[in-house]
Amino acid sequence: MITDSGLLARAEALVAAYAAAGLRIATAESCTGGLVASLITAVPGSSSVLERGFVTYSNAAKSEAIGVPADLIATHGAVSEPVARAMAQGALAASPCDVAIAITGIAGPGGGSAEKPVGLVHFGLAATGAPTRHLARRYGDLGRAEIRTRAVADALGLLEGALPGG
């Protein structure tokens, strides 16, 4: 659970802005394990904005729940730009939402490599009628909790940027 008051204030503003715009959000989370959805649902009235969340921690879940092609994961790895984009597109397709945010990364302490170190996180943002966006962050080996918190902050930033005029 995220208790950072700054992130909670951003989530409150996000919920208000999405509600005013009549837009709904889906999340597809791997390394954050539902923290984005949890933060949004900490806001009263968030049920008008957050329609559903997918925690697709395993590769099989990414394929089965939101349609990420297994061969895409096999070719690029779960922590990659193509998979983050496919997760966002899959969450959007599997929901009646307007915007979907996806997060896949290596929060550590283990699991990293020279090519994909601990702290590497890929984001995808899919929105109806718009090209899918991607963001990659290399936070460094800051500890699992800090990497996940920073990923939540960047996910909020992408969602803020997806608002009309954002």
C-alpha positions, 0 to 999 in steps of 0.5 A: 500500500502506498501512503505517500501523501503527495501521490495520494493528492495526485490520485485525488486530482486524477480521479476528479479530472477523469470523472469530469472528462467521463473517462474510465481507466484500466490497469495492467500491472506486473512489478507494481502488483496492483499498487496503481489500482490500490492508490486510485481506489483509496480515493472516494468516488474512484469507482466512477473512474477505475473500471478494472485492474489486471495484476498480470505478474506471471508471463502466463497471466499476461497472455491469458488475461490480456492477450499478450502473445507468448511469442512476444514475451519469449522474443523480447522478455516480459520486461520490454517495450513491446510487452509493455505496449501489448499489455496496455493494448490488451487491457484496453481491449479486454475492458470498456475503458478509455485509457489503460496503463501497463507496468512491467519491470524488475523491482529486485532485489534479484532478477536483474541482468546486465541488459535488464538491471534491477530498477528497469521498468517499462510502461505502456499507455493505450487510449482509444483513438490514440497511438500507444505510448511507451516510457522506460525508466532505469531507477537503479537498485534503490530497493524494491519499495522505492522502485515500485513507488517511483513506478506508481508515480510515473504511471500517474504521470502517464495517466495525467498526460492522457487527459484531454489537453494533457 
